[in-house]
Amino acid sequence: MSLSQQLRKIIFPSLYYTGIPFLLREVVERNKTTIVVFHAPSPDAARGHFEALRKRYNIIPLADYLRARVDGRARKLPPKSLIITMDDGHRSNAQLKSLLQEMEMPVTIFLCSGIVGTHRHFWWLHTRSPSEAEACKQMTDAERLEFLLSRDYRPEQEYPDRQALSKSEIEELKPLVDFQAHSVSHPILPACADEKAEREIQRCKTDLERLYGLKIEAFAFPNGDCSEHDIVMTRNAGYRCALTTDTGINDIDVDLFRLRRISVPDDASVSELLVKASGFWGRLKWARGLLKQFLPGAESREATAYDTATPKPQATIGA
């Protein structure tokens, strides 16, 4: 077990038993809507997460939330509403079929239309480490693609192995899962030329509707990143809402094209899940940012422990 994993097993139970997550969930954020995002949880991990969330929240479909917001009925949503999402359309998502049937759990999976149904790859799985994947996200799109050539990644290449859901798996899951859009190839949209960003947004919707007969209303920005122009293009493409990975809980006034989501590691413990879903961890990160801004010396003394306990981006998943 890595040092990070060991610290997570210590820190998150400690934070959970302060009672602050309970106070935030039951009082402060009670009349708001939480959206969590996973990527490729195992069936056992998903069961534990779903059971813990169902005991404490009212799980609702994304479509119900969107309908209530559009119709002006957001105040009538159940208290402690929570939406479960997953990004990318990983092949292993198909293993959740029996669990979703058993628990009747509403889940939205955001698909990369140019990768699902093919043997094309997710680009970050060709990087050699999480830090290298993160470095790629800071490049321009052209720089990222050029670098990935050295890692044997080409967006249009069909590889021997399959990493994403197949067309037949999507068809089997359609009665159980709300499939929505996550771009064509999962670039970092603000790093793209406008023409490519627009194509990634528009084509994803049209491809998923044409090839799979899906009703596409929601777009999840790849890696949660978006510019003002990306938001405008998403509106113009005919989507009714868009989701970021900006941390926070959604009140009735939040912009439907800037919905906030809380990222949860697929291997999170129940205590880590509940601390993060409550918004407590996000508040700690916000406080750390203030500490760094106004008391840089004090912040540096806390940084090592905080950074070690914070799960690093997983090389096996995107966002």
Order of alpha helices (4+ residues) and beta strands (2+ residues): alpha-alpha-beta-alpha-beta-alpha-beta-alpha-beta-alpha-alpha-alpha-beta-alpha-beta-alpha-beta-beta-alpha-alpha-alpha
